[in-house]
Amino acid sequence: MSSRALRSAAGDISPTVLQSRIHELRDAGIVERVDGGYSLTPLGLELSEAFAPLYRFAGKWADCLEREPR
């Protein structure tokens, strides 16, 4: 993913904070610099797969919260 695409996907995060987070993820072995941007490492892909069920649950939970009367 290109730096521009990351900035777009990150929303309102400041460029300085985004670069700091990318640096932390690189140091942790989660992402790596590739031609044209950044990519998940094998460890990053494994982490992404581990978080997928939690992401799906969070979406379902958010839907339930939106339907509940307040």
N, C-alpha and C positions, 0 to 999 in steps of 0.2 A: 504494500500500500504506500502510495506516495506521501510525502510530508503534507502536501496540500490536501489530499483526501483525508488524512488523519486530522488536520485542523478543522476541516469541514464536519467530520463525524463527531469531533469532540465538543462541538457547540460553543458555549461561552467561555471555555477555559482559556486562560491567557497563553500566548505562545511560549512564554518563559516557563510556566508551570508544565505545559505539555512537553517541552524539551526535557525538563527535569524528570518527568515520569518516564519518558522514553529511555533516558539514560539509566534510570533505576531498573527498568525492565531488561535493558541490554546487560547490565551488570549481573542481574539475576539469571541470565541465560534464557529468558522468555522470548525475547525478540532479537533479531539480528539485522544488520544493515545489509541490503542487497541492492543490485542495480535498480535505480528508480525509486527506492524507498526502504521500507521495512517489511519484514516477514516474521511469522512465528517460527521459532525453532521447533525441533521435535518435542522438547519439553513443554514449550508454549502450546503446541497442538494438544498434547496430553492434558494440560491444565484446562484448555478450552473445552475439551470433551468432558472433563470432570465437572465443570461448571454448567454444562448444558441442561441437566435436569433441574438444577436450582433456578436457572433462568426461566425455564418453562413453568415451574411452580410459581415463581414471582409474577409472571404474566397472568396466570389463572387467579392468583390471590388478588391482584389488582383489579381484575374484572369483577370478582366477588365484592370487593369493597365499594366499587362504583355502583353496584346494583343495590346495596343495602341502604335502607332509608336512614337518615341521620336525625 
